[in-house]
Amino acid sequence: MSTERQTSDNKHVRTPMTPEQRERWKRDIAAIEEEKPEMIRLAKKIMAEKRAIQREVTELLQAAREASGLTLAQLQEMTGIHKGQLSKLLQADGNPTLYTLHRVAAALGKRLVVTLAEK
């Protein structure tokens, strides 16, 4: 194993690791491997929470769109948001900004309200 460093003339030079560097590298890799299952579990939990929020917002927007009778083309014209993006938004695909949600809600005759409540 070696480490790479950059010289003053921007050349990359590989130098062998010292035994101490090699041991530290091995400890770091072992620590990462040990933490990996927990990190994966947390990432899955976060993604599940995100999907649940997206589904909730999507259901509300889709119901409002159906109640309004607007087509995607009409909604595009009113919001300036491309039909493809609107379609993704209404299928809980993507990560819209609050401003995007505000624009869609306004076009549907609704007001976007965000609240923080106790759990």
KEROVEX-971769 format. One record per residue (C-alpha): residue in three letters; y, z, x. Coordinates in steps of 0.5 Angstrom, whole numbers, padded with zeros to 4 digits, always signed. Example, Ala and Ser with C-alpha at 12.3 -4.5 7.8 and 13.67 -1.06 7.14 Angstrom:
BEGIN
ala-0009+0016+0025;ser-0002+0014+0027;
END
This chain:
BEGIN
met+0000+0000+0000;ser+0007-0001+0002;thr+0014+0000+0000;glu+0019-0005-0001;arg+0026-0004+0002;gln+0032-0009+0002;thr+0036-0010+0009;ser+0043-0011+0009;asp+0042-0019+0010;asn+0039-0018+0003;lys+0032-0020+0006;his+0026-0016+0003;val+0022-0012+0008;arg+0015-0009+0006;thr+0014-0003+0010;pro+0007+0001+0010;met+0007+0008+0005;thr+0007+0014+0009;pro+0001+0019+0007;glu+0006+0023+0004;gln+0009+0017+0000;arg+0002+0015-0002;glu+0000+0022-0005;arg+0006+0023-0009;trp+0005+0016-0012;lys-0002+0018-0014;arg+0001+0024-0017;asp+0006+0020-0021;ile+0001+0015-0023;ala-0004+0021-0025;ala+0002+0024-0029;ile+0003+0018-0033;glu-0004+0017-0034;glu-0004+0024-0037;glu+0002+0023-0041;lys+0000+0016-0044;pro-0004+0018-0050;glu+0001+0023-0053;met+0007+0017-0052;ile+0002+0012-0055;arg+0001+0017-0061;leu+0009+0019-0061;ala+0011+0011-0061;lys+0006+0010-0067;lys+0009+0016-0071;ile+0016+0013-0070;met+0014+0006-0072;ala+0010+0009-0078;glu+0017+0013-0080;lys+0021+0007-0079;arg+0016+0002-0083;ala+0017+0007-0089;ile+0024+0007-0089;gln+0024+0000-0088;arg+0020-0001-0094;glu+0024+0004-0098;val+0030+0000-0097;thr+0027-0007-0098;glu+0024-0004-0105;leu+0031-0002-0107;leu+0034-0009-0105;gln+0029-0013-0108;ala+0030-0010-0114;ala+0037-0010-0114;arg+0036-0018-0113;glu+0031-0019-0118;ala+0036-0015-0123;ser+0042-0019-0121;gly+0038-0026-0122;leu+0041-0028-0115;thr+0037-0033-0111;leu+0036-0033-0103;ala+0041-0039-0103;gln+0046-0035-0107;leu+0046-0029-0104;gln+0046-0033-0097;glu+0053-0036-0100;met+0056-0029-0102;thr+0054-0026-0096;gly+0054-0031-0090;ile+0047-0029-0088;his+0042-0034-0087;lys+0037-0035-0092;gly+0031-0034-0087;gln+0035-0027-0085;leu+0035-0025-0092;ser+0028-0026-0093;lys+0026-0022-0087;leu+0030-0017-0089;leu+0027-0017-0096;gln+0020-0017-0093;ala+0022-0010-0089;asp+0022-0015-0083;gly+0027-0014-0078;asn+0032-0008-0076;pro+0039-0010-0080;thr+0045-0006-0079;leu+0048-0002-0084;tyr+0054-0007-0084;thr+0049-0012-0086;leu+0046-0008-0091;his+0053-0006-0094;arg+0054-0014-0094;val+0048-0015-0098;ala+0049-0009-0103;ala+0056-0011-0104;ala+0054-0018-0106;leu+0049-0015-0111;gly+0054-0011-0114;lys+0052-0005-0111;arg+0055+0000-0106;leu+0051+0002-0100;val+0051+0010-0100;val+0048+0014-0094;thr+0047+0021-0094;leu+0044+0027-0090;ala+0040+0032-0094;glu+0036+0038-0092;lys+0029+0037-0091;
END
